[in-house]
Amino acid sequence: MINIPKHKKLILFDGVCNLCDSTVQYVIKRDRKNTFMFAALQSEVGKNIIKQFDIDTKKIDSILLFTPENSLVSKSTAALKIAVGLGFPQNLMGIFFIIPPFIRNWVYDFIAKNRYKWYGKKDACMIPTPELKSKFLG
């Protein structure tokens, strides 16, 4: 069981993916309510959640959203819920919930499958600055 404060949500991301790292930086800059915390999928926290929810990392390997209610969403649903949680104007992305998940996830999977080719990959997970360390779980 992963314990995070009740008012927080945990974004699990691919720690070696440049696109994922840029997305985390984007969320940090726009998270005015300080809602989101972060952990790399490769971290102990990430591995524990993957194990707890029996996630097949061959099918889901880029973004997960974990909440204190012990729920986990992935792919386009996770991305859209994160956008909605950032407030205006990012919350306007919620309009895409009207698109059926199988279509949203097809687009999401296409981007996820090509993310290393298009955006590159790091040798190691990013290390947060001291100011941001409290937002990250290891």
C-alpha positions in Angstrom: 0.0 0.0 0.0 1.4 3.4 -1.0 0.4 6.2 1.3 0.2 9.7 0.0 -1.7 12.7 1.6 -5.4 12.6 0.9 -5.3 15.9 -1.1 -2.5 14.7 -3.4 -2.3 12.7 -6.5 0.8 10.8 -7.6 2.0 10.9 -11.2 4.1 7.9 -12.2 6.2 8.6 -15.3 9.0 7.0 -17.3 12.1 8.5 -15.6 14.4 8.1 -18.6 12.0 9.5 -21.3 12.7 13.1 -22.4 9.0 13.7 -23.3 7.9 12.4 -19.9 10.5 14.6 -18.1 9.3 17.7 -20.1 5.7 16.8 -19.1 6.6 16.6 -15.4 8.3 20.0 -15.7 5.2 21.4 -17.4 2.9 20.1 -14.6 5.2 21.4 -11.9 5.1 24.9 -13.3 1.3 24.9 -13.6 0.3 23.0 -10.5 -0.9 26.1 -8.6 -2.9 24.0 -6.0 0.2 21.8 -5.3 -1.9 18.7 -6.0 0.6 16.5 -7.8 3.5 14.5 -6.5 5.8 12.5 -8.8 7.7 9.2 -8.9 9.5 7.5 -11.7 8.2 4.1 -12.8 11.7 2.8 -12.2 11.8 4.0 -8.6 10.9 1.8 -5.6 7.5 3.5 -5.3 6.9 3.0 -9.0 7.8 -0.6 -8.8 5.6 -1.2 -5.8 2.6 0.3 -7.5 3.3 -1.7 -10.7 3.4 -4.8 -8.5 0.3 -3.9 -6.4 -1.9 -3.3 -9.4 -0.3 -6.1 -11.5 0.6 -3.7 -14.3 2.0 -5.2 -17.5 4.8 -2.8 -18.3 4.8 -4.0 -21.9 1.3 -2.5 -22.3 1.6 0.5 -20.0 5.0 2.1 -19.7 4.7 5.9 -19.8 2.2 7.5 -17.4 0.0 6.4 -14.5 -2.1 8.5 -12.1 -2.4 7.1 -8.5 -4.8 8.6 -6.0 -5.1 8.2 -2.2 -8.3 6.3 -2.7 -6.1 3.5 -4.1 -7.2 4.0 -7.7 -5.0 4.0 -10.7 -5.7 5.3 -14.2 -3.4 5.1 -17.2 -2.8 6.4 -20.7 -5.1 9.1 -22.1 -7.4 9.0 -19.1 -4.4 9.8 -16.7 -3.1 12.5 -19.0 -6.6 14.2 -19.3 -7.2 13.9 -15.5 -3.8 15.6 -14.9 -4.7 18.4 -17.3 -8.1 18.9 -15.7 -6.3 19.1 -12.3 -4.1 22.0 -13.4 -7.0 24.4 -13.8 -7.6 26.9 -16.5 -6.7 26.8 -19.4 -5.3 23.3 -19.2 -8.6 22.0 -17.8 -10.2 22.7 -21.2 -8.5 19.5 -22.3 -11.2 17.7 -20.4 -13.4 18.1 -23.5 -11.5 15.2 -25.0 -13.2 12.9 -22.5 -16.1 12.9 -25.0 -13.9 10.8 -27.3 -14.2 7.1 -26.6 -11.1 5.7 -24.7 -10.2 3.2 -27.4 -9.7 6.1 -29.8 -7.9 8.4 -27.2 -5.7 5.5 -26.2 -4.8 4.6 -29.8 -3.4 8.1 -30.2 -1.7 8.0 -26.8 -0.1 4.6 -27.6 1.1 5.8 -31.0 2.9 8.8 -29.2 4.1 6.6 -26.4 5.5 4.0 -28.8 7.5 6.6 -30.6 8.5 8.9 -27.7 12.1 7.7 -27.5 12.6 8.0 -31.3 11.1 11.5 -31.4 12.3 13.0 -28.1 15.2 10.8 -27.0 16.1 9.0 -23.8 18.3 9.7 -20.8 20.8 7.3 -19.2 19.2 7.9 -15.8 16.2 9.3 -14.1 16.2 13.1 -13.4 17.3 14.2 -9.9 15.0 16.9 -8.6 16.4 20.1 -7.3 16.3 20.6 -3.5 13.3 23.0 -3.9 11.3 20.3 -5.7 12.5 17.2 -3.7 9.3 17.2 -1.6 7.2 16.7 -4.7 9.0 13.4 -5.6 8.8 10.0 -4.0 11.6 7.5 -4.4 
